[in-house]
Amino acid sequence: MIGAGPSGLAASKVLTSRNVPFDCFEAGSGIGGLWRYGNDNGMSGVYASLHANISKESMSFSSLGMPETYPVFPHHSKVLAYLEDYAASFGLHRHILLGTEVTSVRPLADGGWEVAVRRRGDAGAEAVTRRYSEVVVANGHHWDPRLPEPAVPGAEEFEGPAVHSHDYRVPEPYAGLRVLVLGMGNSACEIAAEISRTAARTFLSARDPAHVFPKMLLGRPADHLAWSPLSGLPGCVKGPAMKLLLRLARGAPAHYGLPEPGRGPFAAHPSTSDELLVQLARGAVTPKPGVRSFGRDTADFTDGSSEHVDAVVYATGYSLSFPFLDPSVFAAPGGRTELYLRTVPPRLPGLYFMGLAQPAGAAFPLLEPQAEWIAGLIEGTVALPSPTDMTRAIARERKRHDTTYVPTYRHGIEIDVRSYRRALRRELRAGGRRARRAAPPLPATVTGPAPAADTG
C-alpha cells in the first residue's frame, strides 16, 4: 500500500478486516495525507483556515461516522482528528511504516512487483527492495501543483511573488497588495475571498465562466442533493432543474459581475463558495476573464483590459503523478487514466489504484466499497473480465465521459457518485460469478454405501 491518506486508510481497514497481510508505506511522519496541515512529506496544500466544502454526513466513511459534535463543514484539523480516530478504531497503525517513501515499483517477469523503499530524507542511502504479489497505489491526486500549460506569456518577467495555491497558507502576506488569483475551482474561490478582506484589490481570473454553488441550499447542505431524487433524474432534466434552483437561491451570475456559464451545472466539477459571492457583491473581488500576458507588474486580460498586479496565486489544479512508476508502465497523459472502473490497469496484474477519481461530492464514502472489490480480487473471491473486455469497457466509459463533462485536464477523472457506486456493485456480483466458474470442481464425496454394480 502506497500512502496513508484517506484512500490508503480505507484500503488498510478493509484488508485488516479480512486478515490480508500487507505493508502500508507513508512518506510523512503522520497519517492523513493532504488533511495534515504542514505535512512534512510536502504533499499537503491545506491552508490555515480551510474547512471542508462537503458536509460531515456526506464526508464520513460508511463504517464510522464523523462525531455529532462536529460542525456541518468541519475545519481541516477536525477532519484529520477523524482520520486518526478511524485508524485507531480499526487497528491500522501497526501496518503503517511512517517516514518511508516508495521510490520504485517495477513489474517482475515471473509475476509480482519489486518495490523499492527508503527512509524519507535519506536520499544518499540505498533503497531496500521487497517483493509483493500486489501493489495498491493510494498516493492521492491533489499534491503535484500544475501551472498553466503553456505558461502565460510574460510570466517569467513578472517581478512580484507568484505561488501555486498548494503553497498558500495565510492571507497576511497579501495585505495591502493588488492580488490576482487564477482559476475558478474551490481553492481559487475561497482563497480569493479570504485574501480580499485585507488586500488593496483582489482580481479573480477565469478562462471559462463557472457555476458557483452555495454550501447550503433550501436549508440543507448542498451536497445532500447527490442522494436526493434530483440526482436520479435524466441529465436533460437534472441540469436545467439545478440551474433553476441556483437561480432562485442566489440570483443571476450578473448580479455578482460574473458572466453566464455556457454549460450546464453538472458538466464541470462544482465550485462551491458562499464567501466568494458575498465578496463579489461587496466589490472586494473583481472578476476578470483569462490572462493574456504578464508584464513586470501588470496583467493583461483577454477582454483587452489591464491591471496593475503585485502578487499572483495560481489556483490551477494538480497533475496526476506517480513518481515511483516508470511512465512506460503507467502514466496519466492529459489527466486521463486507462483504468477499469478507475481502479485496474487491464494488462498489469496485481496493480490497483485507490481514490483516483474525482466525484462531484465526497470521495470518502466511495473508498471502502472500492477497497472491498480490490480485497476480493486479491483473495480470489471475485475475478476480473479479460484484459480485452476491460479495455473495451474503458473505451465505452471514455465515450460517455466525453459527452458529459468538459474536455479539460481537471475533468479527466471526474465521475458521478451514484453511477460509480452502481458500477462497483454490479462488478462485485459479476466478478463473484466469474470466480465461481473458474474454480476447480470439488472432488466427489461418498456419504453412504457404494452402489451395487450394474450387471444388466
C-alpha positions in Angstrom: 0.0 0.0 0.0 1.4 3.4 -1.0 0.1 6.2 1.1 -1.8 6.6 4.4 -4.2 9.3 3.4 -7.9 8.7 3.2 -7.6 6.2 0.3 -4.8 4.2 1.9 -6.6 4.1 5.3 -9.8 2.9 3.7 -8.0 0.1 1.9 -6.0 -0.7 5.0 -9.2 -1.0 7.0 -10.7 -3.5 4.6 -7.6 -5.6 4.2 -7.2 -5.7 8.0 -10.8 -6.8 8.5 -10.1 -9.7 6.1 -6.8 -10.7 7.7 -4.9 -10.0 4.4 -1.2 -9.3 5.3 0.1 -6.0 3.9 2.5 -3.2 4.5 1.5 0.5 4.1 4.3 2.9 3.3 3.7 6.6 4.2 6.3 9.2 3.3 5.1 11.6 6.1 5.7 11.3 9.8 1.9 11.0 10.3 -1.2 9.7 8.6 -3.9 11.8 6.9 -2.3 12.8 3.6 -3.4 16.2 2.4 -5.6 16.7 5.6 -2.4 17.0 7.7 -1.6 20.7 7.8 2.1 21.3 7.0 2.6 17.6 6.3 6.3 17.0 6.3 6.1 14.9 3.2 5.5 18.2 1.3 2.3 16.9 -0.3 -0.4 18.8 1.6 -1.8 22.0 0.2 -4.1 22.7 3.1 -4.1 26.3 4.2 -4.7 27.5 7.8 -8.4 28.5 7.5 -9.6 25.7 5.3 -12.8 24.0 6.1 -14.3 21.0 4.2 -16.7 22.1 1.5 -18.6 18.8 2.0 -20.8 18.2 5.0 -19.7 15.8 7.7 -22.6 13.4 6.9 -21.6 13.1 3.2 -17.9 13.0 4.0 -17.9 10.1 6.5 -16.7 6.6 5.8 -19.6 4.1 5.8 -18.1 2.2 8.7 -17.5 5.2 11.0 -19.4 8.5 11.0 -17.9 11.8 12.0 -18.8 12.9 15.5 -22.2 14.6 16.0 -20.4 17.4 17.8 -18.6 18.4 14.6 -19.9 21.4 12.7 -21.6 20.8 9.4 -18.5 21.8 7.5 -15.5 20.8 9.7 -12.2 22.5 9.9 -9.2 20.6 8.4 -7.9 19.8 11.9 -11.2 18.0 12.8 -11.0 16.0 9.6 -7.5 14.9 10.5 -8.7 14.0 14.0 -11.4 11.9 12.4 -8.9 10.1 10.2 -6.7 9.5 13.3 -9.7 8.0 15.1 -10.6 5.9 12.1 -7.0 4.4 12.0 -7.1 3.8 15.8 -10.6 2.2 15.8 -9.6 -0.4 13.3 -6.0 -1.0 14.4 -4.3 0.3 11.3 -1.2 1.9 12.8 0.5 -1.5 13.2 0.6 -1.9 9.4 1.8 1.6 8.6 5.5 2.4 8.2 5.8 6.2 8.6 8.6 8.3 7.2 9.1 5.7 4.4 8.9 6.7 0.8 8.4 4.3 -2.1 11.0 5.2 -4.8 10.2 2.5 -7.4 7.5 0.0 -8.3 8.6 -2.4 -11.0 6.7 -5.4 -12.6 8.6 -8.7 -12.5 8.8 -11.0 -15.5 7.6 -14.0 -13.5 4.8 -12.1 -11.8 4.5 -9.8 -8.8 6.1 -6.5 -8.1 9.5 -5.3 -6.9 9.1 -2.3 -4.6 12.0 -0.1 -3.5 11.6 1.9 -0.3 13.9 4.1 1.8 13.6 6.4 4.8 12.4 9.9 3.7 15.1 12.5 3.6 17.8 9.8 3.4 18.5 10.4 -0.3 22.1 9.1 -0.1 21.0 5.7 1.3 20.5 2.7 -0.9 16.8 1.8 -1.2 15.7 -1.6 0.1 13.8 -3.7 -2.3 10.9 -6.0 -1.4 8.7 -8.3 -3.5 5.0 -8.2 -3.3 2.3 -10.1 -5.2 0.0 -7.0 -5.3 0.5 -3.2 -5.0 -2.2 -0.7 -4.1 -1.4 2.8 -5.2 -3.1 5.4 -2.9 -0.8 8.4 -3.3 -3.6 10.9 -4.0 -4.1 13.3 -6.8 -4.0 16.7 -5.1 -0.3 17.1 -4.3 1.6 17.8 -7.6 0.9 21.5 -8.4 0.0 22.1 -12.1 0.7 25.5 -13.6 -0.9 26.8 -16.9 0.4 24.8 -19.9 1.7 26.5 -21.9 2.9 29.2 -19.5 1.2 32.6 -19.7 3.3 34.8 -22.0 5.5 37.1 -19.8 5.1 35.0 -16.7 8.8 34.9 -16.3 9.0 38.7 -16.4 6.6 39.3 -13.6 8.6 40.6 -10.6 6.1 40.1 -7.7 5.6 36.9 -5.7 3.8 34.1 -7.7 2.9 30.9 -6.0 0.6 27.9 -6.6 -2.3 27.6 -4.2 -0.6 24.4 -2.9 1.9 26.8 -1.2 -0.7 29.3 0.1 -1.2 29.2 3.8 -2.4 32.6 5.3 -3.6 35.9 3.8 -1.3 38.2 5.8 1.5 38.4 3.2 -1.1 39.9 0.8 -2.4 42.7 3.0 -2.4 46.0 1.1 -1.4 44.4 -2.2 -3.2 44.1 -5.5 -3.6 40.3 -5.9 -4.5 38.2 -8.9 -5.9 34.7 -8.3 -6.0 32.5 -11.4 -8.7 29.8 -11.5 -12.3 29.2 -10.7 -12.3 26.0 -8.7 -12.9 25.6 -5.0 -9.4 26.7 -3.9 -9.5 29.8 -6.2 -12.9 30.9 -4.9 -12.1 30.5 -1.3 -8.6 31.9 -1.4 -9.7 35.0 -3.4 -12.5 35.6 -0.9 -10.0 35.3 2.1 -7.3 37.5 0.6 -9.8 40.2 -0.4 -10.5 41.1 3.2 -7.1 42.7 3.6 -5.8 43.2 0.1 -6.0 46.5 -1.6 -7.6 44.9 -4.6 -8.3 41.2 -5.5 -8.9 40.0 -9.0 -10.2 36.6 -9.9 -9.4 35.5 -13.4 -11.2 32.6 -15.1 -10.8 31.5 -18.7 -14.2 29.9 -18.6 -17.3 31.0 -16.6 -18.4 28.5 -14.0 -21.4 27.9 -11.8 -20.7 28.8 -8.2 -22.7 26.6 -5.8 -23.6 27.7 -2.2 -22.7 25.3 0.6 -26.3 25.4 1.8 -29.4 25.0 -0.4 -33.0 25.0 0.9 -31.7 24.9 4.5 -29.6 21.8 3.9 -26.0 21.1 2.9 -26.0 21.3 -0.9 -24.0 18.1 -1.2 -27.1 16.2 0.2 -28.6 16.7 -3.3 -26.3 13.9 -4.5 -28.6 11.4 -2.7 -31.9 13.2 -3.3 -34.4 12.3 -6.0 -33.0 15.2 -8.1 -29.8 13.2 -8.7 -31.7 10.3 -10.2 -33.3 12.4 -12.9 -32.1 12.1 -16.5 -29.4 14.6 -17.4 -31.6 16.5 -19.7 -33.9 17.3 -16.7 -31.4 17.3 -13.9 -29.2 20.1 -15.3 -32.0 22.6 -16.0 -33.6 21.8 -12.7 -30.3 22.6 -10.8 -29.8 25.7 -12.9 -33.2 26.9 -11.9 -32.6 26.1 -8.2 -29.3 28.0 -8.2 -31.1 31.0 -9.9 -33.8 31.0 -7.3 -31.4 30.6 -4.4 -28.6 33.1 -5.4 -29.9 35.1 -8.4 -28.3 35.5 -11.8 -24.4 35.5 -12.1 -24.7 39.0 -13.5 -25.7 40.2 -10.0 -22.1 39.4 -8.9 -20.4 40.6 -12.0 -19.9 37.1 -13.3 -20.6 36.0 -16.9 -23.3 33.4 -17.6 -21.8 30.0 -17.9 -22.2 28.4 -21.3 -22.5 24.9 -19.9 -24.9 23.1 -17.5 -24.1 22.9 -13.8 -23.2 19.2 -13.9 -20.8 19.5 -16.9 -17.9 20.5 -14.7 -16.7 19.9 -11.2 -18.7 22.2 -8.9 -17.1 25.3 -7.5 -18.6 25.8 -4.0 -18.3 29.0 -2.1 -20.6 31.2 -0.1 -17.9 33.8 0.8 -16.8 34.5 -2.8 -20.3 35.6 -3.8 -20.5 37.9 -0.8 -17.1 39.4 -1.6 -18.1 39.8 -5.3 -21.3 41.6 -4.2 -19.3 43.9 -2.0 -16.8 44.7 -4.7 -13.9 43.3 -2.7 -13.3 40.7 -5.5 -13.3 41.8 -9.1 -14.0 39.1 -11.7 -11.8 39.1 -14.8 -11.5 36.9 -17.9 -8.4 34.8 -18.8 -5.0 36.3 -18.6 -3.4 37.1 -22.0 0.0 38.1 -20.8 2.0 39.4 -17.8 4.4 42.4 -17.6 6.8 43.2 -14.7 3.9 44.4 -12.5 0.8 44.1 -14.8 -1.6 41.6 -16.1 -3.3 41.9 -19.5 -6.7 40.1 -20.0 -8.4 38.6 -23.0 -11.1 41.4 -23.0 -8.4 44.0 -23.6 -8.2 45.3 -20.1 -5.1 45.6 -18.0 -4.5 45.8 -14.2 -1.5 46.6 -12.0 -0.7 43.5 -10.0 1.6 43.0 -7.0 1.2 39.2 -6.5 -0.2 36.2 -8.2 -1.8 33.0 -6.8 -2.1 30.2 -9.4 -5.1 28.0 -8.3 -4.8 26.0 -11.4 -5.1 22.4 -10.2 -2.9 19.4 -9.9 -1.2 16.9 -12.1 -1.8 13.1 -11.8 1.7 11.9 -10.8 3.2 8.5 -9.9 6.9 9.2 -9.4 7.6 5.6 -8.4 6.2 4.2 -11.6 8.1 4.4 -14.9 5.9 6.2 -17.4 6.2 3.2 -19.7 4.5 1.1 -17.0 1.7 3.6 -16.2 1.0 7.3 -16.6 -2.0 9.6 -17.0 -1.3 11.8 -20.1 -3.7 14.7 -20.3 -5.2 13.9 -16.9 -6.8 10.7 -18.2 -6.3 7.1 -16.9 -6.7 3.8 -18.7 -8.2 2.0 -15.7 -11.2 -0.4 -15.5 -13.6 1.2 -13.0 -11.0 3.8 -12.2 -9.0 1.0 -10.4 -7.5 -1.7 -12.6 -5.0 -1.3 -15.5 -6.1 -4.2 -17.8 -2.7 -5.6 -18.6 -0.8 -5.1 -15.3 -2.0 -8.0 -13.0 -1.7 -7.2 -9.3 -1.6 -3.4 -9.6 -4.6 -1.4 -8.2 -5.3 2.3 -7.8 -7.4 3.7 -4.9 -9.2 7.0 -4.9 -8.0 8.0 -8.4 -11.4 9.6 -9.3 -12.9 13.0 -8.7 -16.6 12.8 -7.7 -18.8 15.9 -7.7 -19.2 15.4 -4.0 -17.5 13.5 -1.2 -14.9 10.8 -2.1 -14.7 9.1 1.3 -17.9 7.1 1.0 -16.7 5.5 -2.3 -13.4 4.3 -0.9 -14.4 1.4 1.3 -16.6 -0.1 -1.5 -13.7 0.2 -3.9 -11.4 -1.4 -1.4 -13.8 -4.3 -0.8 -13.6 -5.0 -4.6 -9.8 -4.8 -4.5 -9.7 -7.1 -1.5 -11.9 -9.6 -3.3 -9.6 -9.6 -6.3 -6.6 -10.2 -4.0 -8.3 -13.1 -2.2 -9.7 -14.6 -5.4 -13.3 -14.4 -4.4 -14.0 -12.2 -7.3 -12.4 -12.2 -10.8 -11.8 -9.6 -13.5 -13.1 -9.7 -17.0 -10.5 -10.4 -19.7 -8.0 -7.7 -20.5 -9.7 -7.2 -23.9 -13.1 -6.8 -22.3 -11.8 -4.4 -19.7 -10.1 -2.3 -22.5 -13.4 -2.2 -24.3 -15.3 -1.1 -21.2 -12.8 1.7 -20.6 -13.3 2.9 -24.2 -17.1 2.9 -23.7 -16.8 4.8 -20.4 -14.4 7.3 -22.1 -17.1 8.0 -24.7 -19.8 8.5 -22.1 -17.4 10.8 -20.1 -16.7 12.9 -23.1 -20.3 13.6 -23.7 -20.9 14.5 -20.1 -18.0 16.7 -18.9 -16.0 19.5 -20.4 -12.8 18.3 -22.1 -10.2 19.7 -19.7 -7.3 18.2 -17.7 -9.2 18.9 -14.5 -12.1 16.7 -15.5 -10.2 13.7 -16.8 -11.1 11.6 -13.8 -14.5 13.2 -13.0 -17.2 10.7 -12.0 -20.8 10.6 -11.0 -21.1 9.2 -7.5 -24.3 7.2 -8.0 -23.2 5.7 -11.3 -19.9 4.7 -9.9 -21.3 3.0 -6.9 -23.8 1.1 -9.0 -21.0 0.0 -11.3 -19.0 -1.3 -8.4 -21.9 -3.3 -7.1 -22.5 -4.8 -10.5 -18.9 -5.7 -10.9 -18.7 -7.3 -7.4 -21.6 -9.6 -8.4 -20.3 -10.4 -11.9 -16.8 -10.9 -10.5 -18.1 -13.4 -8.0 -19.8 -15.4 -10.7 -16.6 -15.4 -12.8 -14.5 -16.6 -9.8 -17.0 -19.4 -9.1 -17.0 -20.5 -12.7 -13.2 -20.5 -12.8 -12.9 -22.5 -9.5 -11.9 -26.2 -9.9 -14.7 -28.6 -9.2 -14.8 -30.1 -5.8 -14.0 -33.9 -5.6 -17.0 -36.1 -5.3 -17.7 -37.4 -1.7 -19.4 -40.6 -0.8 -21.7 -40.5 2.2 -23.3 -43.9 2.0 -22.6 -47.4 0.8 -21.3 -47.8 -2.7 -24.0 -48.6 -5.3 -24.3 -52.2 -6.5 -22.7 -52.9 -9.8 -25.0 -52.9 -12.8 -25.0 -56.4 -14.1 -27.6 -55.6 -16.8 
